[in-house]
């Protein structure tokens, strides 16, 4: 959503300058931090709509920054890194990031993803107020999820994925459809995003993520909410 405040946390001054210019052009207000500690402090002071966070920084790494941020906030986070290994992606998703972009990247693509992540976080709830499945309860008005009465802390992307599946109970939703509805058309073909977030979502709402009862995989077809 244009007009929103974006916080860039990156020790590369040139990259920050170029990306800030692109975000300004797109209508965003941009704040910048050159290291992790100042980024954490600025995030607490400014309450940005989204944070673009670099992983490889001296001193406090992006991983540690993400952990600090998640202790106090569910602000959407896009992780920037030169690494593209599966382990690093899983680590980022496990920490609660909302997207993962590998350098080098297109500025236009990153700006599009910023908009998509913010929109996901701010989408209006569906008309049904509550849904209960076994020990899982979803309050669509409050975007609040509980399991056996205990609140579950979901990122905006995790919540949107759960909500999208829950709006189609007992129906198999293809991974590409989930990509379009949850992430947006900019993510066409990136089915690994769905796979990773299904994994993190199950780890939070399933009693046994290895034998899920709420989100079932239909191999070769997609996922189904029970």
C-alpha positions in Angstrom: 0.0 0.0 0.0 1.6 3.3 -1.1 2.2 5.8 1.6 3.3 3.1 4.0 6.6 3.3 5.8 9.3 0.9 4.8 12.4 0.3 7.0 15.6 -0.8 5.1 18.2 -2.5 7.3 21.4 -3.1 5.3 25.0 -2.2 5.7 25.4 -1.6 2.0 24.9 2.2 1.6 24.7 2.0 -2.2 22.1 -0.7 -2.2 20.0 1.2 0.4 20.2 4.4 -1.7 19.1 2.7 -4.9 16.3 0.7 -3.2 15.1 3.7 -1.3 14.9 5.7 -4.5 12.8 2.9 -6.1 10.5 2.7 -3.1 10.1 6.5 -2.9 9.1 6.5 -6.6 6.5 3.9 -5.8 5.0 6.2 -3.2 6.5 4.7 0.0 8.1 6.6 2.9 11.5 5.0 3.6 13.6 4.8 6.7 17.1 3.5 6.7 19.4 1.7 9.2 23.0 0.7 8.4 23.3 -2.0 11.1 21.2 -4.4 13.0 21.1 -2.7 16.4 20.0 0.6 15.0 17.5 -1.2 12.8 15.9 -2.9 15.8 15.8 0.4 17.7 14.2 2.3 14.7 11.7 -0.5 14.2 10.5 0.0 17.8 10.3 3.8 17.4 8.7 4.1 13.9 6.5 1.0 13.7 7.0 0.5 9.9 4.5 -1.3 7.7 7.3 -3.6 6.5 11.0 -4.2 7.0 13.5 -5.2 4.3 16.3 -6.9 6.1 19.7 -8.0 4.9 21.1 -11.2 6.4 24.9 -10.7 6.0 25.8 -7.7 8.2 28.7 -7.2 10.6 27.9 -7.2 14.3 24.3 -8.2 14.7 23.4 -10.4 11.7 20.0 -10.4 10.0 19.1 -13.6 11.7 19.6 -12.0 15.1 17.7 -8.9 14.1 14.8 -11.1 12.9 14.8 -12.9 16.3 14.8 -9.6 18.1 12.0 -8.2 16.0 9.8 -11.3 16.4 10.1 -11.0 20.2 8.0 -7.9 20.1 6.3 -7.5 16.7 4.6 -9.3 13.8 5.7 -6.7 11.3 6.1 -8.2 7.8 9.8 -8.9 7.0 11.4 -9.5 3.6 14.8 -11.1 3.9 17.6 -10.1 1.5 20.6 -12.4 1.2 23.3 -13.5 -1.3 22.6 -17.0 -0.2 20.0 -19.2 -1.9 20.5 -22.5 -0.2 17.5 -24.4 1.0 18.7 -24.4 4.6 18.9 -20.6 4.7 15.4 -20.3 3.3 14.0 -22.7 5.9 15.8 -20.9 8.7 14.2 -17.6 7.5 10.7 -19.1 7.3 11.2 -20.7 10.7 12.0 -17.3 12.2 8.8 -15.9 10.7 9.9 -13.9 7.7 7.2 -13.2 5.1 9.4 -13.4 1.9 12.9 -14.2 0.9 14.8 -12.5 -2.0 18.2 -13.7 -3.2 20.8 -11.2 -4.5 21.2 -10.1 -7.2 17.6 -9.1 -7.7 15.4 -6.8 -9.8 14.5 -3.6 -7.9 11.1 -3.6 -9.7 10.5 -7.2 -8.6 11.4 -6.3 -5.0 9.1 -3.2 -5.0 6.3 -5.4 -6.3 6.9 -7.9 -3.5 6.9 -5.2 -0.9 3.4 -4.2 -2.1 2.2 -7.8 -2.2 3.4 -8.5 1.4 1.8 -5.3 2.8 -1.4 -6.1 1.0 -1.5 -9.6 2.5 -1.0 -8.2 5.9 -3.8 -5.6 5.5 -6.4 -7.7 3.7 -9.9 -7.5 5.1 -11.2 -10.6 6.9 -13.7 -12.9 5.3 -17.4 -12.5 6.2 -17.6 -15.7 8.4 -16.6 -14.6 11.9 -15.4 -17.9 13.4 -14.4 -21.4 12.2 -13.7 -24.4 14.4 -12.1 -27.6 13.4 -11.3 -30.0 16.2 -9.0 -28.1 18.6 -8.3 -25.3 16.1 -10.3 -22.1 16.1 -9.9 -19.2 13.7 -11.4 -15.8 14.5 -11.5 -14.1 11.0 -12.6 -10.7 12.4 -9.6 -10.5 14.8 -7.3 -12.6 12.7 -6.7 -14.7 15.8 -5.9 -18.4 15.9 -6.1 -20.7 18.9 -5.3 -24.4 19.4 -6.9 -26.1 22.4 -7.6 -22.5 23.7 -4.0 -21.4 23.4 -3.2 -18.4 21.1 -1.0 -19.2 18.1 1.4 -16.5 16.9 1.2 -16.5 13.1 3.0 -14.1 10.7 0.7 -12.3 8.3 1.6 -14.7 5.5 1.0 -17.8 7.6 -2.3 -16.4 8.7 -3.3 -15.5 5.1 -2.4 -19.1 3.9 -4.5 -20.6 6.7 -7.4 -18.3 6.0 -7.3 -19.1 2.3 -7.3 -22.9 2.9 -10.1 -22.5 5.6 -12.3 -20.7 3.1 -12.3 -23.8 1.0 -12.9 -26.6 3.6 -12.7 -30.2 2.3 -11.6 -28.9 -1.1 -8.1 -29.5 -2.5 -6.5 -26.1 -3.4 -3.7 -26.3 -6.0 -0.3 -24.8 -4.9 -0.4 -22.4 -7.9 -3.9 -21.1 -6.7 -2.5 -20.6 -3.2 0.5 -18.7 -4.7 -1.9 -16.4 -6.6 -4.3 -15.8 -3.7 -1.8 -15.6 -0.8 1.4 -14.2 -2.5 0.1 -12.6 -5.7 0.8 -13.0 -9.4 4.4 -11.9 -9.0 5.1 -15.3 -7.5 3.9 -17.5 -10.3 5.8 -20.8 -10.4 7.4 -20.4 -7.0 5.6 -23.4 -5.4 8.5 -23.8 -2.9 7.1 -20.8 -1.1 3.9 -22.8 -0.5 5.8 -25.9 0.6 7.9 -24.0 3.1 4.9 -22.1 4.6 2.8 -25.2 4.8 5.6 -26.7 6.9 5.9 -23.7 9.3 2.1 -23.5 9.6 1.8 -27.2 10.4 4.5 -26.8 13.0 2.4 -24.2 14.8 -1.2 -25.6 14.5 -0.8 -29.4 14.3 -0.3 -31.7 17.3 1.9 -33.9 15.1 3.1 -32.0 12.0 4.3 -35.3 10.5 0.7 -36.6 10.6 -1.4 -33.4 10.0 -5.1 -33.4 10.8 -6.0 -29.8 9.7 -3.9 -29.3 6.6 -3.6 -32.4 4.4 -1.4 -32.8 1.4 -3.0 -34.2 -1.8 0.2 -35.2 -3.6 0.4 -33.9 -7.1 -2.7 -31.8 -6.6 -2.3 -29.4 -3.6 -3.5 -29.0 0.0 -6.9 -29.4 1.7 -8.2 -28.0 5.0 -10.0 -30.5 7.1 
